[in-house]
């Protein structure tokens, strides 16, 4: 609901703050006092384009703020969450808009700057304005479709089936187009390059991560080869002509031939040389034993080197690092398979697309049939509401047409038009061409009464929907507005005492002038002031006991009607 509206330096408003009640608020006052100015301020809060000339004369800027506190089940909260503008714990939010004489403006949501287009989108969730000159909501085809669907209360799967089918249509359309583009791009030189590259990959048995595996295998083989070669060198160093064994044998013989040396001094040296020779011979034996275990087959090494050479060649040609060759292979193989199976895949996608389109048409047609039934029921219900609203001979109807050639949407391919005729025998026409502004406003009122249980906008504003009617017709308008206000916040600008008497809050708009400037003000009427205001609406500026009694009688009747509605709805 709208909790508070603050306006500064706007048209003839100096500074104004209005606190609103959650039910029915009545705004009355003399013509030109500023009621339409309040609507203009609301329009800016809801995202309408600004006009610098609306700034109060003598001021550089106008500032408008509105505090909203919709119930958490209202759709606006879901939208605001998606936009990242609110948190789960939020219960209200402030919209601020400043316009300046040089055309600049500042729009903020809870202090955060936003664009006007986003504000306009937010506004569609918050307030609907209906009146003689504000019936775009009723004539908007999108709204007509939305209201028809609300009246039908269709099961969710009806829309889900249509949306799912459309998703598949879009999916297969996109895939088919992408496949055609791919095949066209790989028809000539590009295709031959793919074929040449995949042949190189296939020549070496390429697979996922094969480049890393072959490199790791090559590293292991090289280390084994190096070990084998090291053992061979060690063995050679032991047994070669000038190797360790020969040298130690020669040293032992030389030492033994020295007869003139002291035998005691030779004992240790002889023992050491003999032990060394023995250990060397044991080392030779051990080397001869283990060398066969480390003998390496060079064929795997040559195989790895050939593969790595081809991979290095591919890396140079494609400018893809060695580490990325596995991904390159998978991409190339996928392209190659798509090229090979292109015709079959195109045929498959075309069949899938045809099936998805047929599926969409089927489910969209089911939705059409349900809308036709709902349209008939809505037409009958609204037409029955019109006579009490001084539209005695008017008839309302809903035209539901299938337009399969227009843009398909997740809500089907229907074109819904609200049509009416004001007199029997005349043709039905779109209501924008048939009904006057006031008549359309009363049709909106009838529609809202029918749809009040599924009303999705938390605040409704009716601007002089009672123009041109009085007596029982005005009372009927007032009663229906009061019915709406039992479940929805409603603001009504009215000149009808029968409508004004239904309000829970009564605001009076007036203006004063000092000869130089004119200022509009709004005051909340007390119960006594309210009786006086309705009395003036009945009999003019001169208050009489009779007019005040008549005003009080209207208020009492409104209270009795409200009590009766509460009893019918089970309220206390």
C-alpha positions as CSV (number, residue, x, y, z in Angstrom):
1,X,0.0,0.0,0.0
2,X,0.9,3.7,-0.3
3,X,1.7,4.9,3.2
4,X,3.0,8.4,2.6
5,X,3.3,10.9,-0.2
6,X,5.5,14.0,0.2
7,X,5.5,16.8,-2.4
8,X,7.6,20.0,-2.5
9,X,7.6,22.8,-5.0
10,X,5.4,21.1,-7.6
11,X,3.0,23.2,-9.7
12,X,1.0,25.1,-7.0
13,X,2.1,22.9,-4.1
14,X,4.7,24.4,-1.7
15,X,5.2,21.6,0.8
16,X,2.8,18.8,1.5
17,X,2.8,15.5,3.3
18,X,-0.1,13.0,3.2
19,X,-0.4,9.8,5.2
20,X,-2.8,7.3,3.7
21,X,-5.0,4.6,5.2
22,X,-4.9,1.0,3.9
23,X,-8.6,1.0,2.8
24,X,-10.7,3.7,1.0
25,X,-9.4,7.3,0.9
26,X,-11.6,10.0,-0.6
27,X,-10.2,13.2,-2.1
28,X,-12.6,16.0,-2.7
29,X,-12.3,19.8,-3.3
30,X,-13.3,22.5,-5.7
31,X,-12.2,22.2,-9.3
32,X,-8.7,23.5,-9.8
33,X,-7.8,23.1,-6.2
34,X,-5.0,20.6,-7.0
35,X,-6.5,17.1,-7.1
36,X,-5.1,16.5,-10.5
37,X,-1.7,17.8,-9.3
38,X,-1.6,15.0,-6.8
39,X,-2.2,12.5,-9.7
40,X,0.6,14.2,-11.6
41,X,2.9,13.8,-8.6
42,X,1.9,10.1,-8.3
43,X,2.6,9.7,-12.0
44,X,6.2,10.9,-11.5
45,X,6.7,8.5,-8.6
46,X,5.4,5.7,-10.9
47,X,8.0,6.5,-13.6
48,X,6.2,8.9,-16.0
49,X,8.5,11.3,-18.0
50,X,9.0,14.6,-16.1
51,X,8.3,18.1,-17.4
52,X,10.4,21.0,-16.0
53,X,7.4,23.4,-16.3
54,X,5.7,21.4,-13.5
55,X,8.2,22.9,-11.0
56,X,6.6,25.6,-8.8
57,X,7.3,29.1,-10.1
58,X,10.3,30.6,-8.4
59,X,11.9,27.2,-7.5
60,X,14.8,25.4,-9.1
61,X,13.6,21.9,-8.4
62,X,10.6,19.8,-7.3
63,X,10.9,16.9,-4.9
64,X,8.5,14.0,-4.6
65,X,8.8,11.1,-2.3
66,X,6.5,8.1,-1.7
67,X,6.7,5.4,1.0
68,X,5.2,2.1,0.0
69,X,4.5,-1.0,2.3
70,X,2.9,-3.7,0.1
71,X,2.1,-7.0,1.8
72,X,4.9,-9.5,1.2
73,X,2.8,-11.7,-1.0
74,X,2.5,-8.9,-3.6
75,X,4.3,-9.6,-6.9
76,X,6.3,-6.3,-6.6
77,X,8.6,-7.9,-3.9
78,X,9.6,-10.8,-6.3
79,X,10.5,-8.2,-8.9
80,X,12.4,-6.0,-6.5
81,X,14.4,-9.0,-5.2
82,X,15.3,-10.0,-8.8
83,X,16.6,-6.4,-9.3
84,X,18.6,-6.6,-6.1
85,X,16.8,-3.6,-4.6
86,X,15.4,-5.1,-1.4
87,X,16.2,-7.8,1.2
88,X,14.0,-10.6,2.5
89,X,13.6,-8.7,5.8
90,X,12.4,-5.4,4.2
91,X,8.7,-4.5,4.7
92,X,8.6,-1.0,3.0
93,X,10.6,1.1,0.6
94,X,11.0,4.8,-0.3
95,X,10.9,6.1,-3.8
96,X,12.5,9.6,-4.3
97,X,12.4,11.8,-7.4
98,X,13.8,15.3,-7.9
99,X,13.3,17.2,-11.2
100,X,15.1,20.5,-12.0
101,X,14.3,23.4,-14.2
102,X,17.3,22.6,-16.5
103,X,15.9,19.1,-17.2
104,X,18.1,17.1,-14.9
105,X,16.5,14.6,-12.4
106,X,17.5,12.3,-9.6
107,X,15.6,9.1,-9.1
108,X,16.4,6.9,-6.0
109,X,15.0,3.7,-4.6
110,X,15.8,3.4,-0.9
111,X,18.6,5.9,-1.6
112,X,20.0,3.9,-4.5
113,X,20.1,5.7,-7.9
114,X,17.9,4.0,-10.6
115,X,16.9,4.7,-14.2
116,X,13.5,6.1,-15.0
117,X,12.7,3.0,-17.1
118,X,13.2,0.8,-14.1
119,X,11.0,3.0,-12.0
120,X,8.3,2.8,-14.6
121,X,8.5,-1.0,-14.5
122,X,8.3,-0.9,-10.7
123,X,5.3,1.4,-10.9
124,X,3.3,-1.2,-12.9
125,X,3.4,-3.4,-9.8
126,X,2.4,-0.7,-7.3
127,X,-0.5,1.5,-8.6
128,X,-3.2,1.4,-11.2
129,X,-4.8,4.8,-12.1
130,X,-8.2,4.8,-13.8
131,X,-10.3,7.8,-14.8
132,X,-11.8,9.8,-17.6
133,X,-8.4,10.5,-19.0
134,X,-6.4,7.6,-17.6
135,X,-7.8,4.4,-19.0
136,X,-4.7,3.2,-20.8
137,X,-4.7,0.2,-18.4
138,X,-8.0,-0.9,-19.7
139,X,-7.2,-0.4,-23.4
140,X,-3.7,-1.9,-23.2
141,X,-3.9,-5.4,-24.9
142,X,-1.3,-6.8,-22.5
143,X,-3.5,-5.9,-19.5
144,X,-6.6,-7.2,-21.2
145,X,-4.9,-10.6,-21.6
146,X,-3.6,-10.5,-18.0
147,X,-7.1,-9.7,-16.6
148,X,-8.7,-12.4,-18.7
149,X,-6.2,-15.0,-17.4
150,X,-6.8,-13.8,-13.8
151,X,-10.5,-14.2,-14.3
152,X,-10.0,-17.8,-15.6
153,X,-7.9,-18.9,-12.7
154,X,-6.3,-21.5,-15.0
155,X,-4.2,-24.3,-13.5
156,X,-0.4,-23.5,-13.6
157,X,0.4,-26.5,-15.9
158,X,-1.6,-24.9,-18.7
159,X,0.9,-22.1,-18.9
160,X,3.8,-24.3,-18.1
161,X,3.1,-26.6,-21.0
162,X,3.0,-23.6,-23.4
163,X,6.2,-22.2,-21.9
164,X,8.0,-25.5,-22.1
165,X,7.0,-26.0,-25.7
166,X,8.1,-22.5,-26.6
167,X,11.5,-23.1,-24.9
168,X,12.0,-26.2,-27.1
169,X,11.0,-24.2,-30.2
170,X,13.6,-21.5,-29.3
171,X,16.2,-24.2,-28.5
172,X,15.9,-26.2,-31.7
173,X,15.7,-23.0,-33.8
174,X,18.9,-21.8,-32.3
175,X,20.6,-25.2,-32.6
176,X,19.5,-25.5,-36.3
177,X,20.8,-22.0,-37.1
178,X,24.1,-22.7,-35.4
179,X,24.5,-26.0,-37.3
180,X,23.8,-24.3,-40.6
181,X,26.3,-21.6,-39.9
182,X,28.9,-24.1,-38.7
183,X,28.6,-26.3,-41.8
184,X,28.7,-23.2,-44.1
185,X,31.9,-22.0,-42.4
186,X,33.6,-25.5,-42.7
187,X,32.6,-26.2,-46.2
188,X,35.9,-25.1,-48.0
189,X,39.4,-24.5,-46.8
190,X,38.4,-24.4,-43.1
191,X,36.9,-27.9,-43.4
192,X,40.0,-29.2,-45.2
193,X,42.2,-27.9,-42.4
194,X,40.0,-29.7,-39.8
195,X,40.3,-32.9,-41.8
196,X,44.1,-32.5,-42.1
197,X,44.5,-31.9,-38.4
198,X,42.3,-34.8,-37.4
199,X,44.4,-37.1,-39.6
200,X,47.6,-36.0,-37.8
201,X,45.9,-36.7,-34.5
202,X,44.6,-40.0,-35.6
203,X,48.0,-41.0,-36.9
204,X,49.4,-41.0,-33.4
205,X,46.2,-42.5,-31.8
206,X,45.4,-39.2,-30.0
207,X,42.9,-39.3,-27.2
208,X,42.0,-37.1,-24.2
209,X,45.2,-36.2,-22.2
210,X,47.3,-38.4,-24.6
211,X,49.9,-35.7,-24.9
212,X,50.6,-35.6,-21.2
213,X,50.6,-39.4,-21.0
214,X,53.1,-39.9,-23.8
215,X,55.3,-37.2,-22.4
216,X,55.3,-38.9,-19.0
217,X,56.0,-42.3,-20.6
218,X,58.9,-40.8,-22.5
219,X,60.3,-39.3,-19.4
220,X,60.2,-42.7,-17.6
221,X,61.8,-44.4,-20.6
222,X,64.6,-41.8,-20.7
223,X,65.4,-42.2,-17.0
224,X,65.5,-46.0,-17.5
225,X,67.8,-45.7,-20.4
226,X,70.1,-43.3,-18.5
227,X,70.2,-45.9,-15.6
228,X,71.1,-48.8,-18.0
229,X,73.8,-46.8,-19.7
230,X,75.2,-45.7,-16.3
231,X,75.4,-49.4,-15.2
232,X,77.2,-50.3,-18.4
233,X,79.7,-47.5,-17.8
234,X,80.3,-48.7,-14.3
235,X,80.9,-52.2,-15.5
236,X,83.3,-51.0,-18.1
237,X,85.2,-48.9,-15.5
238,X,85.5,-52.1,-13.4
239,X,86.7,-54.6,-16.1
240,X,88.2,-52.6,-18.9
241,X,92.0,-52.9,-19.7
242,X,92.8,-50.2,-17.3
243,X,89.8,-50.7,-15.1
244,X,89.6,-51.2,-11.4
245,X,89.8,-55.1,-11.3
246,X,92.9,-55.1,-13.6
247,X,94.5,-52.3,-11.8
248,X,94.0,-54.0,-8.4
249,X,95.2,-57.4,-9.8
250,X,98.4,-55.7,-11.1
251,X,98.9,-53.9,-7.8
252,X,98.6,-57.2,-5.9
253,X,101.2,-58.9,-8.1
254,X,103.5,-56.0,-7.9
255,X,103.3,-55.9,-4.2
256,X,103.9,-59.7,-3.9
257,X,107.0,-59.4,-6.1
258,X,108.8,-57.1,-3.6
259,X,110.8,-59.7,-1.6
260,X,113.0,-57.1,0.1
261,X,110.2,-55.5,2.0
262,X,109.6,-56.1,5.7
263,X,106.9,-58.9,5.8
264,X,105.3,-57.4,8.9
265,X,104.8,-54.0,7.1
266,X,103.3,-55.8,4.1
267,X,100.7,-57.7,5.9
268,X,98.1,-54.9,6.3
269,X,98.7,-53.5,2.8
270,X,98.5,-57.0,1.2
271,X,95.3,-57.6,3.1
272,X,93.7,-54.3,2.0
273,X,94.6,-54.8,-1.7
274,X,93.3,-58.4,-1.6
275,X,90.1,-57.3,0.0
276,X,89.7,-54.4,-2.5
277,X,90.3,-56.8,-5.4
278,X,87.8,-59.3,-4.0
279,X,85.1,-56.5,-3.5
280,X,85.8,-55.3,-7.0
281,X,85.3,-58.8,-8.4
282,X,82.1,-59.1,-6.4
283,X,80.9,-55.7,-7.7
284,X,81.5,-57.0,-11.3
285,X,79.5,-60.2,-10.5
286,X,76.6,-58.1,-9.1
287,X,76.7,-55.7,-12.1
288,X,76.6,-58.7,-14.5
289,X,73.6,-60.0,-12.5
290,X,71.5,-56.8,-12.4
291,X,72.4,-55.3,-15.8
292,X,70.0,-57.6,-17.7
293,X,67.2,-56.3,-15.5
294,X,67.8,-52.7,-16.6
295,X,68.3,-53.4,-20.3
296,X,66.0,-51.1,-22.2
297,X,64.1,-51.7,-25.5
298,X,64.7,-48.6,-27.6
299,X,61.7,-49.1,-29.8
300,X,59.2,-47.5,-27.3
301,X,61.6,-44.6,-27.0
302,X,61.7,-44.1,-30.7
303,X,57.9,-44.4,-30.8
304,X,57.5,-41.7,-28.1
305,X,59.9,-39.4,-29.9
306,X,58.0,-39.8,-33.2
307,X,54.7,-39.0,-31.4
308,X,56.2,-36.1,-29.6
309,X,57.6,-34.7,-32.8
310,X,54.2,-34.8,-34.4
311,X,52.6,-33.1,-31.4
312,X,55.3,-30.4,-31.4
313,X,54.6,-29.9,-35.1
314,X,50.9,-29.6,-34.5
315,X,51.7,-27.1,-31.6
316,X,53.8,-24.9,-33.9
317,X,51.2,-25.0,-36.8
318,X,48.2,-24.2,-34.6
319,X,50.1,-22.0,-32.1
320,X,48.5,-24.0,-29.3
321,X,50.8,-24.8,-26.3
322,X,51.7,-28.4,-25.8
323,X,49.5,-28.5,-22.6
324,X,46.5,-27.4,-24.7
325,X,46.8,-30.1,-27.4
326,X,44.3,-32.4,-25.6
327,X,41.6,-29.8,-25.7
328,X,42.5,-28.9,-29.3
329,X,42.1,-32.6,-30.2
330,X,38.6,-32.8,-28.6
331,X,37.5,-29.5,-30.3
332,X,38.9,-30.7,-33.7
333,X,37.3,-34.2,-33.3
334,X,33.9,-32.6,-32.4
335,X,34.1,-30.3,-35.5
336,X,35.1,-33.3,-37.7
337,X,32.2,-35.4,-36.4
338,X,29.8,-32.5,-36.9
339,X,31.1,-32.1,-40.5
340,X,30.7,-35.9,-41.2
341,X,27.2,-36.0,-39.7
342,X,26.1,-32.6,-40.8
343,X,23.3,-33.6,-43.1
344,X,21.9,-36.2,-40.7
345,X,22.0,-33.7,-37.8
346,X,20.3,-31.0,-39.9
347,X,17.5,-33.4,-40.7
348,X,17.2,-34.4,-37.1
349,X,17.0,-30.8,-35.8
350,X,14.5,-29.9,-38.5
351,X,12.3,-32.8,-37.3
352,X,12.7,-31.8,-33.7
353,X,11.8,-28.2,-34.5
354,X,8.7,-29.3,-36.4
355,X,7.7,-31.4,-33.5
356,X,8.3,-28.6,-31.0
357,X,6.2,-26.2,-33.1
358,X,3.4,-28.7,-33.3
359,X,3.6,-29.2,-29.6
360,X,3.4,-25.4,-29.0
361,X,0.4,-25.0,-31.3
362,X,-1.3,-27.9,-29.5
363,X,-0.8,-26.4,-26.0
364,X,-1.5,-22.8,-27.1
365,X,-4.7,-24.0,-28.7
366,X,-5.8,-25.6,-25.4
367,X,-5.1,-22.3,-23.7
368,X,-7.1,-20.5,-26.4
369,X,-10.1,-22.7,-25.7
370,X,-9.9,-22.1,-22.0
371,X,-9.6,-18.3,-22.6
372,X,-12.7,-18.4,-24.8
373,X,-14.7,-20.1,-22.0
374,X,-13.2,-17.6,-19.4
375,X,-14.0,-14.7,-21.7
376,X,-17.6,-15.7,-22.0
377,X,-17.9,-15.9,-18.2
378,X,-16.1,-12.6,-17.7
379,X,-18.3,-10.9,-20.4
380,X,-21.5,-12.1,-18.7
381,X,-20.3,-11.0,-15.2
382,X,-19.2,-7.5,-16.3
383,X,-22.3,-6.9,-18.4
384,X,-24.4,-7.8,-15.4
385,X,-22.5,-5.1,-13.4
386,X,-23.1,-2.3,-15.9
387,X,-26.8,-1.4,-15.5
388,X,-26.4,-0.3,-11.9
389,X,-23.5,1.9,-13.0
390,X,-25.8,3.8,-15.4
391,X,-24.7,1.8,-18.4
392,X,-28.2,0.2,-18.7
393,X,-28.0,-1.0,-22.3
394,X,-24.3,-1.5,-22.5
395,X,-22.9,-4.9,-23.3
396,X,-19.3,-6.0,-22.7
397,X,-17.6,-8.9,-24.5
398,X,-14.1,-10.4,-24.8
399,X,-12.8,-11.3,-28.2
400,X,-10.2,-14.1,-28.2
401,X,-8.4,-14.7,-31.4
402,X,-5.6,-17.1,-32.4
403,X,-2.8,-15.2,-34.2
404,X,-0.3,-18.0,-34.9
405,X,1.6,-15.7,-37.3
406,X,2.3,-13.0,-34.6
407,X,5.1,-13.4,-32.2
408,X,4.8,-16.6,-30.1
409,X,5.1,-16.0,-26.4
410,X,5.1,-18.2,-23.3
411,X,1.5,-17.0,-22.8
412,X,0.3,-18.4,-26.1
413,X,-0.4,-16.7,-29.4
414,X,-3.8,-15.1,-28.6
415,X,-4.9,-11.6,-29.3
416,X,-7.4,-10.5,-26.7
417,X,-9.6,-7.5,-27.2
418,X,-12.2,-6.0,-24.8
419,X,-15.1,-4.9,-26.9
420,X,-18.4,-3.3,-26.1
421,X,-21.5,-1.7,-27.5
422,X,-23.4,1.0,-25.6
423,X,-26.8,0.3,-27.3
424,X,-28.5,-2.8,-28.7
425,X,-28.3,-3.3,-32.4
426,X,-25.0,-1.4,-32.8
427,X,-21.8,-3.3,-33.6
428,X,-19.3,-4.3,-31.0
429,X,-16.1,-2.3,-31.2
430,X,-12.9,-2.0,-29.1
431,X,-13.9,-0.1,-25.9
432,X,-11.4,2.7,-26.7
433,X,-13.6,3.5,-29.8
434,X,-17.0,2.8,-28.2
435,X,-17.0,4.1,-24.7
436,X,-16.3,7.6,-23.3
437,X,-13.6,8.1,-20.7
438,X,-16.2,8.0,-17.9
439,X,-17.9,4.9,-19.3
440,X,-14.6,3.1,-19.6
441,X,-13.7,4.1,-16.0
442,X,-16.9,2.5,-14.8
443,X,-16.2,-0.6,-16.9
444,X,-12.8,-0.8,-15.2
445,X,-14.7,-0.6,-11.9
446,X,-16.9,-3.4,-12.9
447,X,-13.9,-5.5,-14.0
448,X,-12.1,-4.8,-10.7
449,X,-15.1,-5.9,-8.7
450,X,-15.2,-9.1,-10.6
451,X,-11.5,-9.7,-10.2
452,X,-11.1,-8.4,-6.7
453,X,-10.2,-11.8,-5.3
454,X,-7.2,-12.0,-7.6
455,X,-6.2,-8.3,-7.7
456,X,-2.5,-8.1,-8.2
457,X,-1.9,-4.3,-7.8
458,X,-1.9,-3.2,-4.1
459,X,-3.2,0.3,-4.8
460,X,-6.0,1.5,-7.1
461,X,-6.8,5.1,-7.9
462,X,-10.1,6.2,-9.5
463,X,-10.3,9.7,-10.9
464,X,-13.9,11.0,-11.1
465,X,-15.4,7.8,-12.3
466,X,-18.7,9.2,-11.2
467,X,-18.8,12.0,-13.7
468,X,-22.2,12.5,-15.3
469,X,-24.1,10.3,-12.9
470,X,-25.9,10.7,-9.6
471,X,-28.5,9.2,-7.4
472,X,-28.7,5.4,-7.4
473,X,-26.0,5.1,-10.1
474,X,-23.5,7.1,-8.0
475,X,-24.5,5.1,-5.0
476,X,-23.8,1.9,-7.0
477,X,-20.4,3.2,-8.0
478,X,-19.7,4.1,-4.3
479,X,-20.7,0.6,-3.1
480,X,-18.5,-1.1,-5.6
481,X,-15.5,1.0,-4.8
482,X,-16.1,0.3,-1.1
483,X,-16.2,-3.5,-2.0
484,X,-12.8,-3.1,-3.6
485,X,-11.4,-1.3,-0.6
486,X,-12.3,-4.2,1.7
487,X,-9.3,-6.0,0.2
488,X,-7.3,-3.4,-1.6
489,X,-6.1,0.2,-0.9
490,X,-8.3,2.5,-3.0
491,X,-7.9,6.3,-3.6
492,X,-10.9,8.1,-5.2
493,X,-11.1,11.6,-6.5
494,X,-14.8,12.4,-6.6
495,X,-17.5,15.1,-6.8
496,X,-20.2,12.6,-5.8
497,X,-21.5,12.7,-2.2
498,X,-22.7,9.1,-2.6
499,X,-19.1,8.0,-3.3
500,X,-17.5,10.3,-0.8
501,X,-19.7,8.9,2.0
502,X,-18.1,5.5,1.6
503,X,-14.6,6.6,2.6
504,X,-12.6,5.5,5.6
505,X,-10.4,8.5,5.2
506,X,-11.5,11.8,3.7
507,X,-8.9,14.3,2.4
508,X,-9.9,17.8,1.3
509,X,-7.9,19.6,-1.3
510,X,-8.1,23.4,-1.3
511,X,-6.1,26.4,-2.6
512,X,-5.4,29.8,-1.3
513,X,-3.9,32.9,-2.8
514,X,-2.3,36.1,-1.5
515,X,-2.6,37.8,-4.9
516,X,0.9,36.9,-5.9
517,X,1.0,33.2,-5.5
518,X,-1.4,30.3,-5.2
519,X,-0.8,27.4,-2.9
520,X,-2.7,24.0,-2.8
521,X,-3.1,22.3,0.5
522,X,-4.6,19.0,1.7
523,X,-6.2,18.4,5.1
524,X,-7.6,15.3,6.7
525,X,-11.2,15.9,7.7
526,X,-12.6,15.1,11.1
527,X,-16.0,13.3,11.4
528,X,-17.7,16.7,11.8
529,X,-15.8,18.3,8.9
530,X,-16.6,15.3,6.8
531,X,-20.3,15.8,7.3
532,X,-20.0,19.4,6.4
533,X,-18.0,18.6,3.2
534,X,-20.5,16.0,2.0
535,X,-23.3,18.5,2.9
536,X,-21.7,21.1,0.5
537,X,-21.4,18.4,-2.2
538,X,-25.1,17.8,-1.8
539,X,-26.4,21.4,-1.5
540,X,-23.7,23.9,-2.3
541,X,-21.7,26.2,-0.1
542,X,-24.7,27.1,2.1
543,X,-25.0,24.5,4.9
544,X,-28.4,23.7,6.2
545,X,-29.7,21.3,8.8
546,X,-31.4,19.4,6.0
547,X,-28.2,19.1,4.0
548,X,-26.2,18.0,7.0
549,X,-28.8,15.5,7.9
550,X,-28.8,14.1,4.4
551,X,-25.0,13.9,4.5
552,X,-25.0,12.1,7.9
553,X,-27.7,9.7,6.4
554,X,-25.4,8.9,3.5
555,X,-22.5,8.1,5.9
556,X,-24.8,6.0,8.1
557,X,-25.9,4.1,5.0
558,X,-22.3,3.5,4.0
559,X,-21.5,2.2,7.5
560,X,-24.4,-0.1,7.4
561,X,-23.4,-1.4,4.0
562,X,-19.9,-2.0,5.2
563,X,-21.2,-3.9,8.2
564,X,-23.4,-6.1,6.0
565,X,-20.4,-6.9,3.7
566,X,-18.4,-7.9,6.7
567,X,-21.1,-10.2,7.9
568,X,-21.3,-11.8,4.4
569,X,-17.6,-12.3,4.3
570,X,-17.5,-13.8,7.8
571,X,-15.5,-10.8,9.2
572,X,-16.2,-9.6,12.8
